[in-house]
């Protein structure tokens, strides 16, 4: 029996995210031993790669939600088919990106205004890591598929192993240790590709065993137009949402850079510290999304409705004390990064505002993820597009730059954006549009079929799996398992 308790889902996600943050910081520290230019190239290139990932996140996110719903509805075959299609499509997208980045790295860096003196180094890094973009695409999709079957530990262990291998090879290639050649940034790029290749192999071994019927290589040709249409219907708004967040964050950092280097440094350090609180809440939000999708698919609409509020209060009870601890120890923590007292003072003021930010961010993440779990992704997309661009980006410029409120004004607008999006998502959740529709559909089936319905909740063969839905029935609107 699959385990879908909030804690069982959340803690591996948190450990995975936390270790990735810590290992990522160590990775940056190692690259800094090459040169500051190398750090700039890696940071710039990673922003490019992060933007491109939205192309396959669209498919992976939509597929993950439908897989959890399908398993909850005991439509294992549909969930399996969706998983196969998601991996196949991500593979194709990833290969196209790999060819593009491998063949035109210098041209891409130049178009994105990379400083001319960094172009040779950027061309090497983008061609190698970008050439392996197909691995990043497959890893993202395999992890999402596996996680939404209820197995959050597998991706956690894989992520830990991938980052440990990456750091080991980084050390070997940067310093020429253990008999390896000292290849500098080229070695770092090779290290990234090798560690991702090993992670892909491990995740694939879990993936083929993720469902009751083992996935075979010949299954990669499976394609169901209607199911894939549902994946895109749910996934494309999530892709737009992610792209919107990336672009507005880029705009906000541009505004902060206009204020000065000290403000930019303070925000960068603050972002690192804030991530500790963010990851706690984000882990709860990802876990409740999987849980609610499963409950919704199984027809347990009342329990799904209550679970969102439970996750919200648990998340707030975790992130607020975390934000308070950051405020109390903020000067000491910021002192680990810089000895500039002005930067530390700016950072401490932001840590005080962080106490206001975290409850709003948790509200936004918990309720937004709950809506996504039901397939109500267009609403969260529209709310994000409106609030992020008007408040997070537009109002930030007015308050921080035009009105002269500086970094504090920008941060207050970021806080307001979180609360507005969270309040809109809460209002939508309380309306229960998708839950009421699913409940009405379920009750209608029960009343028409009666208690002597021959197929029953265990399917026509009594195997414990309901049959595939009819052409007019959706995974989102007609859960198969009765309360």
LUMPAMI-701819 format. One line per field, with one value per residue (C-alpha): residue number from 1; residue in one letter; x, y, z. Coordinates in Angstrom, 1 decimal, always signed. Layout:
i <- NUM_...
aa <- a_...
east <- X_...
north <- Y_...
up <- Z_...
This chain:
i <- 1_2_3_4_5_6_7_8_9_10_11_12_13_14_15_16_17_18_19_20_21_22_23_24_25_26_27_28_29_30_31_32_33_34_35_36_37_38_39_40_41_42_43_44_45_46_47_48_49_50_51_52_53_54_55_56_57_58_59_60_61_62_63_64_65_66_67_68_69_70_71_72_73_74_75_76_77_78_79_80_81_82_83_84_85_86_87_88_89_90_91_92_93_94_95_96_97_98_99_100_101_102_103_104_105_106_107_108_109_110_111_112_113_114_115_116_117_118_119_120_121_122_123_124_125_126_127_128_129_130_131_132_133_134_135_136_137_138_139_140_141_142_143_144_145_146_147_148_149_150_151_152_153_154_155_156_157_158_159_160_161_162_163_164_165_166_167_168_169_170_171_172_173_174_175_176_177_178_179_180_181_182_183_184_185_186_187_188_189_190_191_192_193_194_195_196_197_198_199_200_201_202_203_204_205_206_207_208_209_210_211_212_213_214_215_216_217_218_219_220_221_222_223_224_225_226_227_228_229_230_231_232_233_234_235_236_237_238_239_240_241_242_243_244_245_246_247_248_249_250_251_252_253_254_255_256_257_258_259_260_261_262_263_264_265_266_267_268_269_270_271_272_273_274_275_276_277_278_279_280_281_282_283_284_285_286_287_288_289_290_291_292_293_294_295_296_297_298_299_300_301_302_303_304_305_306_307_308_309_310_311_312_313_314_315_316_317_318_319_320_321_322_323_324_325_326_327_328_329_330_331_332_333_334_335_336_337_338_339_340_341_342_343_344_345_346_347_348_349_350_351_352_353_354_355_356_357_358_359_360_361_362_363_364_365_366_367_368_369_370_371_372_373_374_375_376_377_378_379_380_381_382_383_384_385_386_387_388_389_390_391_392_393_394_395_396_397_398_399_400_401_402_403_404_405_406_407_408_409_410_411_412_413_414_415_416_417_418_419_420_421_422_423_424_425_426_427_428_429_430_431_432_433_434_435_436_437_438_439_440_441_442_443_444_445_446_447_448_449_450_451_452_453_454_455_456_457_458_459_460_461_462_463_464_465_466_467_468_469_470_471_472_473_474_475_476_477_478_479_480_481_482_483
aa <- x_x_x_x_x_x_x_x_x_x_x_x_x_x_x_x_x_x_x_x_x_x_x_x_x_x_x_x_x_x_x_x_x_x_x_x_x_x_x_x_x_x_x_x_x_x_x_x_x_x_x_x_x_x_x_x_x_x_x_x_x_x_x_x_x_x_x_x_x_x_x_x_x_x_x_x_x_x_x_x_x_x_x_x_x_x_x_x_x_x_x_x_x_x_x_x_x_x_x_x_x_x_x_x_x_x_x_x_x_x_x_x_x_x_x_x_x_x_x_x_x_x_x_x_x_x_x_x_x_x_x_x_x_x_x_x_x_x_x_x_x_x_x_x_x_x_x_x_x_x_x_x_x_x_x_x_x_x_x_x_x_x_x_x_x_x_x_x_x_x_x_x_x_x_x_x_x_x_x_x_x_x_x_x_x_x_x_x_x_x_x_x_x_x_x_x_x_x_x_x_x_x_x_x_x_x_x_x_x_x_x_x_x_x_x_x_x_x_x_x_x_x_x_x_x_x_x_x_x_x_x_x_x_x_x_x_x_x_x_x_x_x_x_x_x_x_x_x_x_x_x_x_x_x_x_x_x_x_x_x_x_x_x_x_x_x_x_x_x_x_x_x_x_x_x_x_x_x_x_x_x_x_x_x_x_x_x_x_x_x_x_x_x_x_x_x_x_x_x_x_x_x_x_x_x_x_x_x_x_x_x_x_x_x_x_x_x_x_x_x_x_x_x_x_x_x_x_x_x_x_x_x_x_x_x_x_x_x_x_x_x_x_x_x_x_x_x_x_x_x_x_x_x_x_x_x_x_x_x_x_x_x_x_x_x_x_x_x_x_x_x_x_x_x_x_x_x_x_x_x_x_x_x_x_x_x_x_x_x_x_x_x_x_x_x_x_x_x_x_x_x_x_x_x_x_x_x_x_x_x_x_x_x_x_x_x_x_x_x_x_x_x_x_x_x_x_x_x_x_x_x_x_x_x_x_x_x_x_x_x_x_x_x_x_x_x_x_x_x_x_x_x_x_x_x_x_x_x_x_x_x_x_x_x_x_x_x_x_x_x_x_x_x_x_x_x_x_x_x_x_x_x_x
east <- +0.0_+1.4_+2.1_+0.7_+1.0_+2.2_+5.2_+6.3_+6.2_+7.6_+10.8_+12.7_+11.8_+13.2_+16.4_+16.9_+16.4_+18.5_+21.4_+21.3_+21.5_+24.4_+26.3_+25.5_+27.1_+30.2_+30.2_+30.3_+33.1_+35.2_+34.7_+35.7_+39.2_+39.5_+38.7_+35.9_+35.4_+34.7_+32.0_+30.4_+30.3_+28.8_+26.2_+25.3_+25.0_+22.9_+20.4_+20.2_+19.8_+17.1_+15.1_+15.3_+14.1_+10.6_+10.2_+10.2_+8.8_+5.5_+5.2_+6.7_+4.5_+1.3_+2.2_+3.1_-0.3_-2.2_-0.1_-0.9_-4.6_-4.6_-3.0_-5.6_-8.4_-6.8_-6.2_-2.7_-2.5_-3.4_-0.9_+1.8_+1.0_+1.2_+4.6_+5.9_+4.7_+6.2_+9.7_+9.5_+8.5_+11.1_+13.8_+12.9_+12.9_+16.1_+17.9_+16.8_+18.1_+21.4_+22.0_+21.2_+23.4_+26.3_+26.5_+25.9_+27.3_+29.3_+26.5_+24.0_+26.3_+26.9_+23.2_+22.6_+25.2_+27.9_+31.0_+33.4_+36.3_+34.2_+33.0_+35.8_+35.2_+31.4_+31.5_+33.3_+31.0_+27.8_+28.7_+29.6_+26.9_+24.3_+25.2_+24.1_+20.8_+19.0_+20.1_+18.7_+15.4_+15.2_+16.3_+13.6_+10.8_+11.9_+12.1_+8.7_+7.1_+8.7_+7.9_+4.2_+3.9_+4.6_+8.3_+10.0_+13.0_+14.3_+14.8_+16.3_+18.9_+19.7_+20.1_+22.4_+24.6_+24.6_+25.8_+28.5_+29.9_+29.8_+31.7_+34.3_+35.0_+35.0_+37.8_+39.7_+39.5_+40.0_+43.0_+44.3_+43.8_+43.8_+45.7_+43.1_+44.1_+43.7_+41.1_+39.7_+36.2_+36.2_+36.6_+33.7_+31.5_+32.5_+31.8_+28.3_+27.5_+29.0_+27.2_+23.9_+24.5_+24.9_+21.7_+19.8_+20.8_+19.7_+16.4_+15.6_+16.1_+13.5_+11.2_+10.8_+9.7_+7.5_+4.2_+2.7_+3.5_+7.1_+8.0_+9.8_+11.9_+9.2_+6.7_+8.5_+6.5_+3.2_+1.1_-2.4_-3.6_-6.4_-4.2_-1.4_-3.9_-4.8_-1.1_-0.7_-3.9_-2.6_+1.1_+1.2_-0.1_+2.5_+5.2_+3.9_+3.9_+7.5_+8.6_+6.8_+8.6_+12.0_+11.5_+10.1_+12.9_+15.4_+13.6_+13.8_+17.5_+18.0_+16.2_+18.3_+21.5_+20.4_+20.5_+24.2_+26.5_+26.0_+22.2_+22.7_+25.2_+22.8_+19.9_+22.1_+23.2_+19.7_+18.4_+20.7_+19.6_+15.9_+16.1_+16.4_+12.9_+11.6_+12.6_+10.8_+7.5_+8.1_+8.6_+5.3_+3.6_+5.1_+4.0_+0.5_+0.2_+0.9_-1.3_-4.3_-3.9_-4.1_-7.1_-8.9_-8.3_-9.6_-12.8_-12.0_-12.9_-13.7_-10.4_-8.6_-10.3_-9.3_-5.7_-4.9_-5.6_-3.7_-0.6_-1.0_-1.0_+1.8_+3.8_+3.3_+4.1_+7.5_+8.5_+7.7_+10.0_+12.6_+12.3_+12.6_+15.8_+17.3_+16.5_+18.0_+21.2_+21.2_+24.2_+26.4_+25.2_+25.7_+29.1_+30.2_+29.7_+31.0_+32.9_+31.1_+29.1_+26.8_+25.9_+25.2_+23.0_+21.0_+20.7_+19.5_+16.7_+15.6_+15.6_+13.1_+10.8_+11.3_+9.1_+6.3_+7.2_+7.3_+3.6_+2.5_+4.8_+3.5_-0.1_+0.7_+2.6_+0.1_-3.0_-1.5_-0.1_-3.5_-5.2_-2.6_-3.2_-6.8_-5.8_-6.9_-3.6_-5.0_-6.2_-2.9_-1.2_-3.5_-3.1_+0.6_+0.8_-1.3_+0.3_+3.9_+4.1_+1.9_+3.1_+6.4_+7.9_+6.0_+5.3_+8.8_+10.3_+8.0_+8.6_+12.3_+13.5_+11.0_+9.8_+13.3_+12.3_+15.3_+15.7_+13.1_+10.5_+11.3_+11.1_+7.8_+6.4_+7.6_+5.8_+2.6_+2.8_+3.0_+0.0_-2.1_-1.5_-2.0_-5.3_-6.6_-5.7_-7.4_-10.5_-10.5_-9.9_-12.8_-15.1_-14.4_-15.2_-13.3_-14.1_-17.8_-17.7_-16.0_-18.3_-21.4_-20.0_-19.3_-22.7_-24.3_-22.5_-23.5_-27.2_-27.4_-25.4_-26.8_-25.3_-25.4_-23.1_-21.3_-17.8_-17.7_-14.9_-12.3_-12.7_-14.4_-11.8_-11.7_-8.1_-8.2_-7.8_-10.6_-10.9_-9.7_-12.1_-14.4_-13.7_-16.0_-14.6_-11.6_-9.1_-9.8_-13.6_-14.7_-12.8_-13.4_-13.1_-16.1_-15.9
north <- +0.0_+3.4_+5.8_+9.3_+10.8_+14.4_+13.7_+10.6_+12.7_+15.9_+15.0_+13.4_+16.4_+18.7_+16.8_+16.7_+20.4_+21.3_+19.1_+20.5_+24.0_+23.1_+21.2_+24.0_+26.5_+24.2_+23.9_+27.7_+27.9_+25.4_+27.2_+30.4_+28.8_+28.9_+32.6_+35.2_+35.0_+31.3_+31.9_+34.6_+32.2_+29.4_+31.7_+33.3_+30.0_+28.4_+31.2_+30.4_+26.7_+27.4_+29.4_+26.6_+24.0_+25.5_+23.9_+20.4_+21.4_+22.0_+18.3_+17.0_+19.0_+18.2_+14.5_+14.4_+15.7_+13.3_+10.4_+11.0_+11.4_+8.3_+6.1_+7.5_+6.6_+3.1_+3.8_+2.5_+1.8_+5.4_+6.7_+4.4_+5.6_+9.2_+8.5_+6.9_+9.8_+12.4_+10.8_+10.3_+13.9_+15.3_+13.2_+14.7_+18.3_+17.7_+16.4_+19.4_+21.8_+19.8_+20.1_+23.9_+24.6_+22.4_+23.9_+27.6_+28.3_+31.4_+33.0_+32.4_+33.9_+37.0_+37.5_+37.4_+40.2_+38.1_+40.3_+39.8_+38.8_+35.9_+34.6_+32.0_+30.4_+30.6_+28.9_+25.9_+25.7_+26.1_+23.7_+20.9_+21.4_+22.5_+19.6_+17.4_+19.3_+16.1_+14.6_+17.5_+17.1_+13.4_+13.7_+16.3_+14.2_+10.9_+12.5_+14.0_+10.7_+8.7_+11.3_+11.4_+7.6_+8.3_+7.4_+10.6_+8.8_+7.5_+11.0_+12.2_+9.5_+10.0_+13.8_+13.3_+10.8_+13.0_+16.1_+14.1_+12.7_+16.2_+17.7_+14.9_+15.3_+19.1_+18.8_+16.3_+18.3_+21.8_+20.8_+17.8_+15.5_+11.7_+11.5_+13.4_+16.2_+19.8_+20.9_+24.0_+25.1_+22.5_+19.8_+21.4_+21.1_+17.5_+16.8_+18.1_+15.9_+12.8_+13.2_+13.8_+10.7_+8.5_+10.0_+9.4_+5.7_+5.3_+7.1_+5.1_+1.8_+3.2_+4.4_+1.1_-0.5_+2.5_+0.9_-2.6_-3.5_-3.0_-0.4_-1.9_-0.1_-0.9_+1.0_+4.3_+4.4_+4.5_+7.6_+8.4_+11.7_+12.4_+11.7_+13.8_+16.6_+16.5_+16.6_+19.8_+21.3_+21.1_+21.6_+24.6_+27.1_+25.7_+26.4_+29.9_+30.4_+29.3_+31.4_+34.4_+33.9_+33.6_+36.8_+38.9_+37.8_+38.8_+42.2_+42.7_+41.9_+44.4_+47.1_+46.1_+46.4_+50.0_+50.8_+49.7_+46.9_+46.8_+46.4_+43.7_+41.8_+42.2_+40.7_+37.9_+36.9_+37.3_+35.1_+32.3_+32.6_+32.9_+29.7_+27.8_+28.9_+28.7_+25.0_+24.0_+25.5_+24.4_+20.8_+20.9_+22.4_+19.8_+17.0_+18.3_+18.6_+14.9_+14.0_+16.1_+14.8_+11.3_+12.0_+13.8_+10.9_+8.4_+10.5_+11.6_+15.2_+16.3_+15.0_+16.7_+20.0_+19.7_+18.6_+22.0_+23.8_+21.3_+21.7_+25.5_+25.6_+23.1_+25.1_+28.4_+26.7_+25.7_+28.7_+31.4_+30.1_+29.5_+33.2_+34.3_+32.3_+33.9_+37.3_+36.5_+35.1_+37.2_+39.4_+36.4_+34.5_+37.4_+38.0_+34.6_+36.0_+39.6_+41.9_+45.0_+46.4_+48.3_+45.2_+43.4_+46.2_+46.1_+42.3_+42.4_+44.9_+42.5_+39.6_+41.6_+41.9_+38.2_+37.6_+39.2_+37.4_+33.8_+33.4_+35.0_+32.8_+29.7_+30.8_+31.2_+27.9_+25.8_+27.0_+27.3_+23.8_+22.5_+24.1_+22.7_+19.2_+19.4_+20.6_+24.2_+25.5_+28.2_+30.2_+30.1_+31.1_+34.1_+35.2_+34.9_+36.8_+39.6_+40.0_+39.3_+41.8_+44.5_+44.2_+42.2_+43.9_+47.1_+48.3_+47.3_+49.7_+52.5_+52.0_+51.1_+53.3_+56.0_+56.8_+56.3_+53.7_+51.6_+47.9_+48.1_+49.3_+46.5_+43.9_+45.2_+44.8_+41.3_+40.6_+42.2_+40.0_+36.8_+37.8_+38.9_+35.6_+33.6_+35.4_+34.8_+31.1_+30.8_+32.5_+30.0_+27.0_+28.0_+28.1_+24.4_+24.5_+21.4_+19.5_+20.1_+19.1_+15.9_+15.1_+15.7_+13.5_+10.7_+10.9_+10.9_+7.7_+6.0_+7.0_+5.7_+2.5_+1.4_-1.0_-3.9_-2.3_-5.3_-3.8_-2.4_-0.3_-3.1_-3.2_-5.8_-8.4_-7.9_-7.2_-4.0_-1.8_+0.1_-0.1_+2.7_+5.7_+6.1_+8.6_+11.2_+10.8_+12.7_+11.8_+15.2_+15.1_+11.6_+9.8_+6.1_+5.0_+5.5_+7.0
up <- +0.0_-1.0_+1.9_+1.4_+4.9_+4.9_+7.0_+5.0_+1.8_+3.2_+5.1_+2.2_+0.0_+2.6_+3.1_-0.7_-1.1_+2.0_+0.9_-2.6_-1.1_+1.1_-1.7_-4.1_-1.8_-1.5_-5.3_-5.7_-3.1_-5.1_-8.4_-6.7_-6.2_-10.0_-10.4_-9.8_-13.6_-13.4_-10.7_-12.9_-15.9_-13.8_-12.2_-15.5_-17.3_-14.6_-15.0_-18.7_-17.9_-15.3_-17.8_-20.4_-17.9_-18.0_-21.4_-19.9_-16.5_-18.3_-19.2_-15.9_-13.6_-15.4_-15.6_-11.9_-10.8_-13.0_-11.9_-8.3_-9.2_-11.4_-8.6_-6.1_-8.5_-9.0_-12.7_-12.5_-16.3_-17.1_-14.6_-16.1_-19.6_-18.5_-16.9_-20.1_-22.3_-20.0_-20.0_-23.8_-24.5_-22.1_-23.8_-27.1_-25.7_-23.9_-27.0_-29.0_-26.3_-26.0_-29.8_-29.7_-26.7_-27.9_-31.4_-30.6_-27.1_-28.0_-30.0_-27.2_-24.5_-26.8_-27.4_-23.6_-23.2_-21.5_-21.0_-23.9_-21.8_-20.4_-23.8_-24.3_-20.9_-21.2_-24.6_-23.1_-20.1_-22.0_-24.7_-22.2_-19.6_-22.2_-24.4_-21.5_-21.0_-22.1_-18.8_-16.8_-18.6_-18.0_-14.3_-13.7_-15.2_-13.7_-10.2_-10.6_-11.8_-9.0_-6.3_-7.3_-7.0_-3.3_-3.3_-2.2_-0.7_-4.0_-5.6_-2.3_-2.2_-5.8_-5.4_-2.5_-4.4_-7.5_-5.6_-3.6_-6.9_-8.4_-5.5_-5.5_-9.2_-8.8_-6.2_-8.4_-11.6_-10.0_-7.9_-9.9_-6.9_-6.9_-10.1_-12.1_-14.5_-13.4_-16.0_-14.2_-15.4_-18.1_-15.4_-13.5_-16.6_-17.1_-13.5_-13.8_-16.9_-15.3_-12.0_-13.9_-16.1_-13.0_-11.5_-14.6_-14.5_-10.9_-11.4_-14.5_-12.5_-10.0_-12.7_-14.5_-11.2_-10.1_-11.2_-10.7_-14.3_-15.0_-17.7_-20.7_-23.4_-26.0_-23.9_-24.8_-28.0_-26.1_-26.8_-25.8_-27.3_-24.8_-21.8_-23.2_-23.8_-20.1_-19.2_-21.3_-20.1_-16.5_-17.3_-19.6_-16.9_-14.5_-17.1_-17.7_-13.9_-13.5_-16.4_-14.9_-11.6_-13.2_-15.3_-12.4_-10.1_-12.8_-13.0_-9.2_-9.1_-11.9_-9.7_-6.7_-8.8_-9.7_-5.9_-5.5_-4.9_-1.2_-1.6_-4.2_-1.9_+1.1_-0.9_-2.2_+1.3_+2.6_-0.1_+1.0_+4.6_+3.7_+1.7_+4.9_+5.9_+2.3_+1.9_+5.1_+3.8_+0.2_+1.3_+3.1_+0.0_-2.4_-0.1_+0.3_-3.5_-3.9_-1.0_-2.2_-5.8_-4.4_-2.2_-5.0_-7.4_-4.9_-4.4_-0.8_-1.6_+2.0_+3.3_+0.4_+1.4_+5.0_+4.2_+2.6_+5.9_+7.9_+5.8_+5.9_+9.7_+10.0_+7.6_+9.4_+12.7_+11.2_+9.1_+11.7_+14.4_+11.7_+10.6_+14.2_+14.7_+11.6_+13.0_+16.4_+14.9_+11.8_+12.5_+13.3_+10.2_+7.9_+9.4_+8.0_+4.5_+4.9_+7.2_+5.8_+8.6_+6.2_+4.3_+7.6_+8.8_+5.6_+5.8_+9.4_+8.5_+5.8_+8.3_+10.4_+7.3_+6.7_+9.7_+7.7_+4.5_+5.6_+6.7_+3.4_+1.4_+3.2_+2.5_-1.1_-1.5_+0.5_-1.2_-4.6_-4.5_-3.3_-6.3_-8.6_-7.2_-8.4_-11.8_-11.2_-12.6_-14.8_-11.8_-10.1_-13.4_-13.9_-10.3_-10.6_-13.9_-12.4_-9.0_-9.9_-12.7_-11.1_-7.5_-7.3_-10.4_-11.2_-7.7_-6.6_-9.2_-8.1_-4.4_-4.6_-7.4_-8.3_-4.7_-3.2_-0.6_-1.6_-0.8_+2.0_-0.5_-2.9_-0.2_+1.1_-2.4_-2.6_+0.7_-0.5_-3.7_-1.6_+0.5_-2.5_-4.3_-1.2_-0.4_-4.0_-3.8_-0.4_-1.8_-4.7_-2.5_-0.2_-3.3_-3.8_-7.5_-8.5_-5.3_-5.7_-9.4_-8.6_-5.7_-7.9_-10.6_-8.1_-6.5_-10.0_-10.9_-7.6_-8.0_-11.6_-11.2_-7.9_-5.3_-7.7_-10.3_-11.8_-12.1_-8.6_-7.1_-7.7_-11.4_-13.6_-12.9_-9.1_-9.3_-7.2_-10.3_-11.8_-15.6_-17.9_-18.0_-20.9_-23.7_-22.1_-18.6_-17.2_-14.5_-13.0_-12.9_-12.1_-9.3_-9.5_-5.9_-3.6_-0.2
